[in-house]
Amino acid sequence: MTHRQRLFSALLVVVTYVQSLPAMEFDFQPLSSLCRIEVNLSTGFGKRSISGTFGRLSGFFHFFPEKPESSNGKIVLASRSLRFGHPKVDYDTHAPDWLNSAEFPEISFHCNSLKDFSWHGTELRAEAVGVLSIKGIQKSISIPLSIRYLRGERRKYEGYPGDLLKIQGLLSISRSQFGIASGDFLSSVMENVEIEVSVIGASQKVRPLLHSRLFLKNP
């Protein structure tokens, strides 16, 4: 067997091994303090905007580096934890004609799969396809995401072995489609609401190899 044949055989073994690896499961709870879901409301007053964030979230993401389309997950936000830093706005946000947090304490997004994906080093750019649920109303949506795989990085934050998955995205929703009406102080808020997503999931183990580093040469 020539050197080239031995090298090819070794590479084939590595490819087969990597493709047989199960999904990596990432939990958003351990590093939830580093996660940020920001809601931006545009108003009719001089094109100003009001920004708020959710204080509590949980969820998971099952990530398949070799088969991104099979990846799936869920993120759950505590409705009542959304704060804008203005008492009147915070009060109106949770009123019945807006989030109605007393009756609907959770907002969730269930990611069913990823599509239109491409690797760029250890970053995966993709569209997350799933269902967004607000006030009991469910809508199918897609969110453009940047997913970065940080192998072995959990130890830097918590001292535990594990990988990190950083997910960032931006989406715009129509508030009326989710039963969010204009009311009182928020009557000047525009129809479209922008949501910025930046979450970090932590795994309980370190993945042996990264698919993108072995086989892809995207810039």
N, C-alpha and C positions, 0 to 999 in steps of 0.2 A: 504494500500500500504506500503510495507516494505521500509526501508531506501535504500536498493540496488535498488529497483524498481524506487524510486523517483530520485535517482542519475542517473540511466539509462535514465529515461524520460527527465531529465534536459540536459543530454549530447546529447540526440537525438535532442532536440530543438536547442541546440547550433550548432550541425552539420548541421542541415537543414538551419539555419540562415546563417552560414558561406558559405555554398555551393550556396546560393542564391545571394551572394554579386556580384556586377558587377566588371568588370575589373578595375584595378587601372591604370590611365593614367599618365605617367611620361614624362615630357618635358626636353630636354637636354639643352635648351637655358638659363634658369636662372643661372645654375652653370657651364656654358660652360668654364669658366676660370679654372675649376678643371678637365676638360676633356682633354684627350691626345690621339691623334692618331699618332703613331710613325712609320715611314717608314725606314726600314733598308736595305741598298744596299750593297751587298758584292762585292768586286772588286777582280781582278786578281793579285793585287799587295800585295804579302805577306799575303793573306787572310785578308786584312783589310776591314772594313766596314764604310759606311757613314750613319749617322742617320739624319732624318729630321722630322719635325712635321707640322701638319696643324694648322693654326691659327684661322680658323673660321669653325664652324660646327653648325648644327641645327638638329632637329628631335624629335621623340617621341617614346614611347614604351607602348603598352597596355599589361598589365601583369595580368594574371589570376593565382593566387596562387593555386587554387583548380584544375584548368585545364591548366597546363602549355602548353600543346600542342596547345591551342587556342590563346596563346600570339602572338602578332605581332607588328611590328613597322618599322621605317625607320630612317636612318641617312643620312644627306646630308653634304658633305664637299665642301668647296670652293676651287677649283683646284689651283687657283692662290695663295692661302694662304700657300701652302707647301713651307717650307724653310729648307735648310740644313746648313745654316751659312757660305757657301762658294759662293761668287758672281758668279763664273763661273758655278758651279754646279746648283745653283738656276736658272741661265739663261737657261742652257741647259734643265733643267727639264721641262720647260714650252714651249719648242720649238715644232714645228709640229710633229717631229718624236718621241717625248716622250708624254707628257700629252696634248700638243696642247691646252693649257688653254684658249686661245683667242676664239677658236671655241667651246670648251667643258668646260664651266665654272664650272660644277658640277660633282662630283663623288658621287654615292649613293649606299647604300645597303638597300634593302627592305626585312625585315625578315617576312616570311610567317607563320612560326610556329616553335615550339621547339620539339625536339625528344630526345629519350634516356636520359630522365631526372631522377634525384634523388635528394631528399632533404637531406641536412645535417645541421640540425638546421635551421638557417635562410638563409642558402646558398643553392642555386639551381645549380646543375651542369647539363648542357644540351648541345645539339647541335642545333645551330640556322640554320635553313634551309631557304634559300632565294636567291635573285638575286643581284649580284654585277654588277654595270654599270660603265664602264670607257671608255671614248672617244666614247660614243654611242654604245659600244659593251657590250652585256649583257650575263652573264654566271651564271648558277645555281651553288651555292656553299654551303658548310656547315662549320660552325665555332664552335669549342668547346668553351663554355662560362662558366664562374663562375658568378652567379648572386646573389648578397647579398641584402637582404631586410632590410632597416634601418628605423624602425618604429619611426615616430615622430622626426627624426633627422634634418629635414629641418630648424627648428627653430634655431639650433646652428649656421647655416651659414648665414641665411638671416633675422631671426626674424619672419618668417611666419610659420603658422602651415602647416604640411605636412610630408609625408614620402619621403625617398630617395631610389633609386635603383641604386646600383653600378654594372656595367657590365664590365667584363674584359675578353679578349680573345686574341688569337694569330692565325694568318693564314699566309699561304704562297701561293703566286700566281705566275703564269708564265707570265712574262711581254709580251712575244710575242703573247699570246692569246688575249691580249687586244690592240694589235697594237702598243705596245711600243717597238721601235727598238733601236738598238745600234747606237749612233751617237756622233761624235765629242768627247768632254771630257768624256762622259759617255760610251764610247765604251768598257771600261774594266769591266763594271758592269755585274755580273753573271745573268743567266736567271731567277732564283727564287728571288722574293722580299718578305721579311718578313714584316708583319704589326702587330703591337701591339696595342690593343684597350683597353682603360680605360676611360669609360664615366660614368657620374652620372646624372640620371634623377630625377626631383623633381615633386611631386604631390601637388595638392592644398588642400588636406585633409588627415587626419590620418585614416588609416584603423582600424576598431574596433578590429580585431583579426588576428593572423597569423596562417594559416593552419598548418604549420610545427610544431609550438610549441604545438598545441593541440593534434595532432594525430600521429605524427611520432617520432620515437626514434632512428633515424640514428645517428651514432657518429659524 
